[in-house]
Amino acid sequence: MSVALAGASSDTEADSTGSIVPVDDSRPGPLRRLWPDIRPYRRALYTGAVLSALGMVSDLLLPVLTARIVDGPISRRDFGAIWSPLVLVIVLSVFSTAASWLRRWIIAKPAAQLEVHLRAKLFRRLQILSVGVHDGLESGQLTSRAITDMSTLRRFFAFVAPSLVALTVTLVAGVLILFGFAWQIGLVELLIAVPLVLLALRFEQEYGRASRRAQDQSGDLATTVEESAQGIRVLKAFGRGPWFGRRFEWQARDLQRLELVKVGLAARLWTALNTLAGLGIAAALAIGCYLLTVNAMTLGTLIAGITLVTYLQWPIIGLGFLLAESNQARTAAERYWEIIDTPVEITDPVHPAPVPRPLRGELRFESVRFRFPDAERDLLHDISLRIRPGETVAVVGATGSGKSALLGLVPRLFDVSGGLGGSDVTDVSDGSVTIDGVDIRSLRLTDLRAIVSVAFEDPVLFSASVRENITLGYPDATTEQVRAALEVACATQFVDDLPWGLRTRIGEQGLSLSGGQRQRLALARAVLDRQRHTGGHLVVLDDPLSALDVTTEELVQARLHAALDGATVLLVAHRPSTAAWADRVAVLDGGRIIADGPHERLLETCPRYRELMGGEVDAEPAAHGG
């Protein structure tokens, strides 16, 4: 999560760029907003709360029976009369135990299902958020929100919320029973409730703030762990492992400090609750003994009153724990809604257009302007480029010139600046990207991405088998098709050498493979995706051969040329050999395309292109116009 988002307080949330915007105060609280998600499980939750309350109330009846036994059979020394109330005591005890067990049995599965539902909803939201939003998210923060926070919400609805209801019912019923036995003792317990409520309100505010800071810091700590694991090669190579270790320790100490703040707040509340409970017992004893000495109260009533006051200590003390858990849950819900409420910038149009049939594959950039959300100026402006059906065009430019951003516009990983997202396309003031004359913003995302195959310079592989990584876009591919794609990417040999061939799991991000091997698997994935299509099709290659040696690159290029026959290809090139493979080369400089033509002609006519390809630079920089 971005720094701003990670530090968001309870009265702010993050917008799509990671910045903080005020929360709409008219919204219900973060936990109440979960009601539509909870509704399917409400019967189990209600039943759990009722059973919990009935179990506690049955415990309250035990002192009543005790009073009857003391004032009845015991005072009359009639041992035979003790059996009826004693059997009732056993029945109430068994009922209380059974109610507790049944509550857990009824509520366990629905609570787990709710947790799965919320996690799935959060994950789906993350999948539809734009790449620009994800660039501002920290993986550790997302892990903390998807795992720890969802577990916190499950505990709240499975245990904390029903227990809060049960404790409230128990306290009210207990005080009423006390008033029925001895209104003086009942009045003492009622007076103790006043400072208890004030303490609880103050604790809720302070603990909520501390809980939010601690949960955010926990996410930062998780990010550090993930980064150190993923970057272990870099840390070892530069000898920065000890420094990263100290950084982790600093963050861990910050988390420790925040957790101790929470412990301190809880300790203050629990101390006050225990003190009030003790004072309540002392006051009840003093009043009860006095009333007993003046014959205004029976011994059985005094025992029942003291027993009730002692029993009510648990609801009072337990209230502190439940309030702490409630604040944790509220904070978890706030962090959950920050992701769910993040605006979706790139969505399907309201009235989608059909994919052109037959698809020829003509790709056009028309006066395209683009900037990243946090940027002060455009990265691309006035980009116009036509790629004919079946043509291969390479984009060449300096580092940071916007080549990858330009390619990312085709599958709508980004949108042209000012794009209308989910609306129908009516404003093209920021330019447009079209396929066969149809603005890609008017197509469903699934339809668009079904006709565009992509391979990135930084190959993204998943902790799965080689086959599962290659068939990511074509899960129904046959083994023959998979091996044909591997053959095109010159990856057959090293895949066969793996311990279990295509079934070998390659580990997180494929780090067990070399950079060239990862790139060839990613390229095979794009080639296999291409096999789903006949006729026109678009392939976007973001310098997918950069990690290959020259010999392998030449072999892959020759095979790619045959495999992508008939496809419209847009690729980023850094090497002259890759640029020479294309039919045309577009030179990107200063956010504009300054030259466009075959590789050999640009070497002769465009000094900037010769410079980018490693050739000599003319003395006249003004000749960049090509």
N, C-alpha and C positions, 0 to 999 in steps of 0.2 A: 504494500500500500504506500502511496506517496507520503512524504513526511506530514503534509497537511492533513491528509486523511487519517493517518495513524494517530495524530494528536487531537482529533476532533473531540469536542466535549459533548455533553448530553444535549446541548441546545443548538448544535450545528451538525451539518452533514456535508458530504462531498458531492461536487458536481462531476460531470463527465471528464473534466480535465484534472481531477484530483484536488481542485481548490475547494474551499469551504464556503458553503452558503447557508443562510439561516434556515432552520426547520420551520415549516408551516405550523404555527401554534394551534391552528384549528384541528389538526390531526389528533386522533386519540393516542393514548400512550403506546409505546412500542410493544408492550405485552398485549394490550387490548387489540392492537392491529393484527395480531396473530389469530384472532377468533375465526375468520373464515377457514384457516388451515386446521384449526382445532375442531371445528364443528363436526366432521365425520367421526371423531373419537369422543364426543362429548358424553355419550352415555356411560362409557367406561370411566371417564373422569368423574362424572357425577356420582356414579355408584361407588367409586373408591372413596370419595369425600364422605358420602353417607355412611359407609361401613366404618370408616375411621372415626367419625363422630359417634356412631352407635357404640363402638368398642370403648371409647373413652367415657361416654356417659354411663355405660354399664359398670365401669370401674368406679364411677362416682356413687353408684348405688350401694357399693359394698360398705362404706361407712354407715349408711342408713340402716342396713341389716345388722351391722355391729351394734349400733345403738339399741336396736330392738332386742338383741340377744342379751346385752348387758342389763338393760332395764327390765327385761322379761325373765327368761329362764334363770339367768345368773342371780339377779336380785332375789328371786323367789326360791333359789336353790333347787330348781326343777330341771334335772338333767335330761329327763325324757322329752321335754319340750324344745330342746336345742336342735333336734334333728331336722325339722322342717326348714327353719331359716338357714341351717348349715348346708342343706342340699341346694337351696337357692343360691347361696354364696358360690358353691361349686359350679352351678349352671351358669351364673354370670361370668365367672372366671373363664370357663370353657368358651362361652360365647365371645368374650373379649379376644381370646387367643385366635379363635376361628375367624373372627371378623378381620383381624390383622393379617392373617394368612390369605384369606380370600381377597382382601383388598389388593395385596401385592400380586396375586395370581391374575386377577381381572385386569389390572392396569399395566402390567409389565409389557405385554405385546403391543397394545395400542400406543403406549409411550414410545416404544422402539420404532414403530411404524411412523409415528409423527416425526421422530428424529430423522429417519430416512427420507421422509417427504420433504422436510425443510432443507436437508442437505442437497437433495436432488434439485429442488427449486433454486437454491443458491448456485449450484453448478450450472444449471441451464442458463441462468442469468449471466454468469461469467462467459458462457459460450457465445452469447449473442452480443455482448459488449464489443465495441470496436477495438481494433489493434491499438489505436491511440490511447484508449482508456487503459488497456492492459500494460502499455509501456510505463504507466505511472503507478502500477500496482507492485507490491513486494510479495514474493511467493510465501514468505513466512507469515505475513499478516493474513493472507488468504487461507493458509493452512490452519492458522489459529481460529479463524472465524468458521471455517467449514467443519472442523473437528471439535475443538475444545468448546466453542460457544454453543454448538448444537447439542453437545452432551449436557451442558449447563441447562439449556432450555428443556431437554428431556427430563432431567432431575426435577426441575421446577414443576412441570405439569404432572409428573408421576408421583412425586413425594411432597414437595414444598407446598404447592397450592392446596391439595386435599388436606394436608396437615394444618395449614393456616385456618381453613374452614373448621376443621375438627377442634383445634385449640380454641378458636373463638367460641364455638358452641359449648365446649367444656367449661371455659371460664364463666360464661353467662349462666349456664346451668348450675355450676358449682356455687356461684354467689347466690343464686336464687334458693338453692337448697340450704345454704348457710343461713339465709334470712328466715327460712322456714324453721330451722332448728333454734337459732339464736340470732336475732336481728342485730344484736350488739357486735358479735363476731363478723357477721356479714357486712356491717357498716365499715368495720376496720379494713376488710379486704377491698371494699369499694373505694375507700379513700386512698388505698395504696395504688389503685389503678390510675389515678390522676397523674402523678409524677411518672408512672410507667409509660403512659401515652406520650407525654412531653419528651421523655428520653428517646422513645422509639422514633418520633418524628425527626428529632435532631440527628439521631444516628443514621436514619435513612438517607438524609441529604449528604452528610459527610462521607459515609461509606460508599455511596453511589459514585462520588467523584473519585475516591481512592481506587475503587474497583475498576473504573474505566481506565485510569492511568496504568494500573497493573496489567490489565488485559492487553492494552496496546503494547506495553513494554514486553510482554510475553511473546507477542507477534514479532517484534523487532529481534528478540533473542532467537526465535525460530528461523528468521531470515538469515541471521549470522551463521547459524549451524548449517543451513542449506548451502549458502554461498561458500563456506569453507570446505564443505564436502565436494561441491561441484568444481571448485577452483583449487583443489589440493595440489595439482601439478604446478600451477603458477606459484602457490605459496611455498612449496618445497624448492622450486627452481630459484626463487628470489630470496630464500631464507627468511620469509616473513611469517612463518608458522608461529613463532613465539609472540610476535606483535599481534597477530590475529587472536592468539590465545588470551593475551592481556585485554584486548578489546572485548572478547567474549566475557571475560571475568568482570570487566567494568559494567557491562550491560547486565550481567547476572547480579552484581551487587546493587545496581539500581532497582532491579526487580525485587531483590531481597528487601531493600529499603521500603519500597512501596507495599510489599506484603506485610512487613512489620507495622507499617502505618495502619493497614487493615486490622492486623492482630490487636494493635493498641486500641483502636476504636471498639472492636468487639469485646476486648477485655474490660474496657470501661463500662460498656453496657451490661455485660454479664456480672461484673462486680456490683453494679447498682441493682440489678435484678435479684442477685443472691442476697444482698443487704436488705432490700425491701421484703423479700420472701421471709428472711429470718426475723425481721421486725414484725411481720404479720403473725408469725408463729408465737413470738414472745407476747405480742399484744393479745392474741387469742387466749394464750395460757393465763395471762394475768386477769383478763376479764372473766374467763370461764371459771377459774378458781374462786374468784370473788363471788360470782353468782352461785357457785356450788355451796360455798360456806353460808350463804344467806338463804339457801334452799330455793333459789330462783331457777335452778337448772339441775337436771339429773346427771348422774355420773355417765350414763350412756350417751346423753346429748353432748357432754363435754368431750368424751372420747371421739365421738363422731365428728364434732366441730374441728378438733385438733387434727384428726386424720384427714378431713377435707382440706384444711388449710395446708397441711403438709403435701397432700396429693397435688394441690393446685400450684405447688412450686414448679413442677415440670412444665405445665403449660406456660407459666410466666417466664421461666428460664429458657424453655424451648423457643419462645417467641423471638428471643435475641438471635438464635441460630437461624431461624426461618427468615427473619428480616434480612440478615446478611445474605442468605441464599437468594432471596427475592431481588435484592439489589444486584447481585451477580447476574441473575437472569435478565433483569431489565437492561443492564449494560450489554449483555450478549445480544438481546433483541435489537438494541440500538445499532450495534455493529452489523447485524444481519440486514437491517433495513437500509443502512448506508449503501450496501451493495445492490440490494433490490431496487432502491430508488434512484440509482445512477442512471441518467437518461441514456437510452439506446439511440445512437446517432445514425447507424446504418441499418435500415429495416426494409422490409418489403413495401412496395408501393400500395396505395389504397386500391388502385385499379391496375393490376399488373398486365403487361403486354405479353403476348406469346413469343416464344423464341422463333426467330425467322426460320421457315422451312421452305425449301431446303436451305441449310446453313452454308453460306459461301465462306464466311470467315474473314470478311473485310473489317479491319480494326482502324478506327479513326480517333485521334485526339484533336479536338477543335477548340482553340483558344483557352486551353486549360490553365487554371490558376490553382495553386495548392500551398497551404502552409500548415504546420503542425499547430495544435491548439494553443500551446504556450508560447509560440514564436511571435516575434514582433514584426516580421516581414515575410513575404512569400518566399518559399523555397523554389517553386516553379511558377512561371508566369508567361502567359501567351504561348503555350506549347501547342503547336499544330503539327500533326504527323499522320500520314496515311500509310497503312500497311495493307497491301493488296492480298487477296485470297491466295494462300499457299506460299506467300513470300516470307523470307527470313530476314529480319531487321535487327541489327545490333545497336545498342545504345552505349556510347563511350563518353566518359566524363571523369573529372577529378574526384577524389574522395570527398564526400559531402555535397556533391553537386545535385543530388536528388534522383539518381538513377533508380535506386530501389523503391523510392516513393512513387516514381512514375509507373514502374511495373506493378506496384501494389494497388494502383487505381483500377487495373483491369479486372481482377476478381473482387473488387470493392473491399479490400482490406482497409483502404482509406477511400474517402469521397473527395471530389473536387471541393475546394473551399466554398462554403455557402450552399452545399448540396442540400436538397430538401428532405433527404432521408425517406421517411414513410409517406410523404405526400406524392401526388402525381407531379411529374416533371413539367413545370411551366416556365421556369426561370433558368435561362442558360447564360446569365451574365458572367458566371465564373467558368464558363466553358462546359464541355461535355465529352464523354467517352462513349462512342457508339460501336455497335457490332452490326454490320449489314444495315447501317442507317438507323438502328434502334438504340436509343439512349439506354445504357446499362442500368440506370437508376429506375427505369420503368419495368425491369425484369425482376422476377422473384429471385432471391439470392440463391436458392437451391437450383433453379434453372440456369442461372448465370454460371455458377461454379461447377455445374455438370458439364459445361462446354469449354471450361478453361482448366488446363492442367498446369501445375506449378512445381518448380524445384528451386530451392533457395541456396544461396552461397553458404549460409550456415545451416547445414542439414539438421533438421529436427527429427530425431528418432525417439522411440518410446521403449519403456521397459517391457518388451514383448519379444516374440520370436521374429526371426528375419522375415518369414512369410507374412506375419501379421503387419509388420511395418511396410512391406512392399505393397500389400493389397489393401492399404488404408482407404483408397478411393475406389477400389474395385474388389470388394470382398468375395465375389462369386467367381473370381478368376480361377482357371484351371492351373494345375501344376505346369503344364506345357507353356501356358501363357506367361506364368511367373518366370520360368527359366528362359524364355525368349527375351523378356525384359532385362533379366540379369545379363544375358549374352550381349545385348546392346550396350549396357553400361560396363561391360568388361568386368563383371563381378562374379561370374560363375565359378572361377577357380578358387577364389578366397572363401566363398560361401561353402563350397564343397569341402574345403579344408577345415571348416569349423566342426566342433565335436559332434553336433547333431544336424549339420547341414541347415536346411531351411527351418528346422524346428528349434534351432539354437536361440536361446534368449540372450539378447545382446546387452542387457543391463540398462540402467538409467542413462538417457541421452546418448546411448551407444558409445560411451566413453571407453569401452573395452576394445573398440576398433580404432584404426588410424583415421586421420582426417580424410584421406583419399577414399578409404573404404566407406566411410559414412556418406560422403558425397555421391559415390556410385550407387549406393542403395537408394538414396533420395532421388537420384536421376532415374533409376529403374522404376521407382514408384510413379514418377511422372510419365514414363514411357508406357507402363502398364495401364495407367489411367487413359492414355491416348488410345489404347486398343479397344476401348469400349465404343469408340466413335467411328463412323464412316463418313466420308465427305468432309466438309469444312469443320475445322476444329482449331482452337487456339491453345498454344503452349507458351507459357511464360517461364523463362529460365534466368534466374538471377545469378549469373556467373557460376554455374554449377560445376565447372571444370577447374576451378582455381587451385584445388589441392592436388591435382593430378600431375604426374610428370609429363614431359613433352611427348614421349613415345605413346603413353597410354592415352593422352589427350587426342592425338591424331587418330588413333584407332577408334576411340569413342565417337569422335566427330564423324568419321566415315560411316559408322553404324547408325548414328543418330540421323544422319542425312537420309538414309534409306527408311528408317523407322518412322520419321516424321514427314514422310512424303505426303503432300497434300494438305498438311497442317500449316496454319499461319503461326509463325514463331516470332516472339519478341524476347530478346535476350540482352543481358548486360555482359559486356566484354571488357577485359583488362589486357589480355594478351593479343598481339597482332594475329596469331594463328586463329584465335576465336573470332576476331573481327573479320578476317579474310574468309571465314566459312560462310558469313552472312551474305545475302544478295545485296544489301545496302547497309550503310552505317550512318547513324544519326549522332552528331557530336553535341553534347549537352554542356553548356558553359554559361555561368551567370544566370541560371534559371531559364535559359532559352536554348532552343536548338539553333546553332549557328552554322551548321553545315549538314548536308545530307547527300549521300551518294555512295558508289562502290568504294571498297577499301583502297584499291590502287589509285583511283582518281583523287581521293581525299589526301593520300600521302603526297601527291603532287601539288595540290591546290590549297590545302588548309594547314598552315603552320601549327595551329593549336592541336590539330589531330596528330601531326608528326611528333609534337612534344609529348602528348599522352601515350603514343605508341613507342616512345623511347628514342625518337629520331632527333635530328638537329633542329634547333629553333631559329627561325629567321630573325633578323635583327629588327624587323618592323612588326611590333605587336599589334598594330592596327589591322594587320592582314587577317585577324581572327575571323573576319566575316566569311572567309572561305569562298 
